[in-house]
Amino acid sequence: MRTIILFLLSVPVLYLSQIRTGTFSGLETLKGDHLKPVVIHVYTDWCAVCKIGFSRLNKDKKLVELLNENYYVINFEAEKTKEKIRFGNREFEYLPNGNSGIHELALALSGNKDQQVYPLWIFLDKDLNLVYYHEGLFRPEDMMRKLLEILSVTGQPQTHK
């Protein structure tokens, strides 16, 4: 019984230290002062590197705070997201291929057109212009450096010190 109570008490703490993610439709509704640079994490459920990397990022409290306060983050499952997505004045659809498939937006975001690489990290400024592109595992300290650099280059005020 005591274990259950301790677990339930720790759930809010665990939740608070997680990277908050949104959706592409949520991005479309942001206006005015709510505009922030965007980080798109393109992944698949079968990608072990994707899971390990995102878990490591979530364990870095300062990184989580920086992302949550200064960026709009979208987790995008490239092979299971089947709804139409409007992004950058265009609609993208799921492209089935037998028992599997891939979302057209994942292909559009990928700089590697010959072979899809996961995880894929896309960094956009508040006007949705590409700022940085990263394929593969992203170590927390490397991502922290890149996020701070993007904030300084884009002139976005940093709300976390």
C-alpha positions in Angstrom: 0.0 0.0 0.0 2.8 2.4 0.9 4.4 1.7 -2.5 1.2 2.7 -4.3 0.9 5.9 -2.3 4.6 6.9 -3.0 4.1 6.2 -6.7 0.9 8.3 -6.9 2.7 11.2 -5.1 5.6 11.0 -7.5 3.4 11.1 -10.7 2.9 14.9 -10.7 6.7 15.4 -10.3 7.5 13.1 -13.2 4.9 14.8 -15.3 6.2 18.2 -14.6 9.7 17.3 -15.8 8.6 16.1 -19.2 9.0 17.8 -22.5 5.6 19.3 -23.4 4.6 18.5 -26.9 2.0 19.9 -29.2 0.6 19.1 -32.6 0.8 20.5 -36.1 -2.8 21.7 -35.8 -1.9 23.4 -32.5 1.0 25.2 -34.3 -1.5 26.6 -36.8 -3.5 28.3 -34.0 -0.5 30.1 -32.4 -0.7 33.8 -33.1 1.1 37.0 -32.1 3.1 36.9 -28.9 2.6 33.2 -28.6 4.9 32.5 -31.5 8.0 30.5 -30.6 10.7 28.6 -32.5 9.6 25.1 -33.3 11.3 21.8 -32.8 9.9 18.8 -34.7 11.0 15.3 -33.6 10.3 12.8 -36.4 10.5 9.3 -35.1 9.0 5.8 -35.4 7.8 3.4 -32.8 10.2 0.7 -33.9 13.3 3.0 -33.6 15.2 2.1 -30.4 17.6 5.1 -30.9 14.5 7.4 -31.0 13.2 6.1 -27.7 16.6 6.1 -26.0 17.4 9.6 -27.2 14.1 11.2 -26.2 14.3 9.5 -22.8 17.7 11.0 -22.2 16.5 14.4 -23.2 13.6 14.2 -20.8 16.0 13.4 -18.0 17.8 16.6 -18.3 15.8 19.1 -16.2 17.4 22.2 -17.6 16.9 21.1 -21.1 13.3 20.3 -20.5 12.7 23.7 -18.9 14.4 25.5 -21.8 12.3 23.6 -24.4 9.1 24.0 -22.5 9.5 27.7 -21.9 11.1 28.8 -25.3 10.0 26.3 -27.9 6.9 24.7 -29.4 7.8 20.9 -29.7 6.0 18.5 -31.9 6.5 14.7 -31.7 5.7 13.3 -35.1 5.4 9.5 -35.6 6.3 9.2 -39.3 4.8 5.8 -40.1 1.7 5.7 -38.0 0.3 9.2 -38.2 -2.5 8.9 -40.8 -4.4 12.1 -40.6 -4.0 14.9 -43.1 -1.7 17.6 -41.8 -1.7 21.2 -42.9 1.8 22.7 -42.6 3.3 25.7 -44.5 0.3 26.4 -46.7 0.2 22.8 -47.9 -1.7 19.6 -47.0 0.2 16.4 -46.5 -1.2 12.9 -46.4 -0.3 9.4 -45.3 1.1 7.3 -48.1 0.2 3.6 -47.5 2.5 0.9 -48.9 0.9 -2.5 -48.2 0.8 -3.1 -44.4 2.9 -0.1 -43.7 3.5 3.4 -45.1 4.9 6.8 -44.3 3.5 10.3 -43.9 4.2 12.6 -46.8 5.2 15.3 -44.3 8.0 13.1 -42.9 9.4 12.8 -46.5 9.1 16.6 -47.1 10.9 17.4 -43.8 13.7 14.9 -44.5 16.8 16.3 -46.2 17.8 12.7 -47.0 15.4 11.9 -49.8 17.0 8.5 -50.7 16.6 6.9 -47.3 14.6 8.1 -44.3 16.7 8.5 -41.1 15.3 8.3 -37.6 15.2 10.2 -35.3 15.1 13.4 -37.3 15.2 16.8 -35.5 13.9 19.9 -37.4 14.4 23.3 -35.9 12.4 26.2 -37.3 12.3 29.8 -36.3 9.0 31.5 -35.2 8.2 32.1 -38.9 8.6 28.4 -39.6 11.8 28.9 -41.6 14.4 26.1 -41.3 17.2 27.0 -38.9 18.8 23.6 -38.2 18.5 19.9 -39.2 19.8 17.0 -37.3 19.7 13.2 -38.1 20.2 10.6 -35.5 20.8 10.6 -31.8 21.0 14.0 -30.1 22.9 14.2 -26.8 21.3 16.5 -24.2 24.4 18.7 -24.0 24.5 19.1 -27.8 20.8 19.9 -28.0 21.2 22.5 -25.2 24.0 24.2 -27.1 22.0 24.3 -30.3 18.8 25.5 -28.6 20.6 28.4 -27.0 22.3 29.2 -30.2 19.0 29.3 -32.1 17.5 31.6 -29.5 20.5 34.0 -29.8 20.5 34.0 -33.6 16.8 34.4 -34.0 16.6 37.2 -31.5 14.0 35.3 -29.5 14.0 36.3 -25.9 15.1 33.5 -23.6 12.7 33.0 -20.7 14.9 30.5 -18.9 18.4 31.2 -17.5 
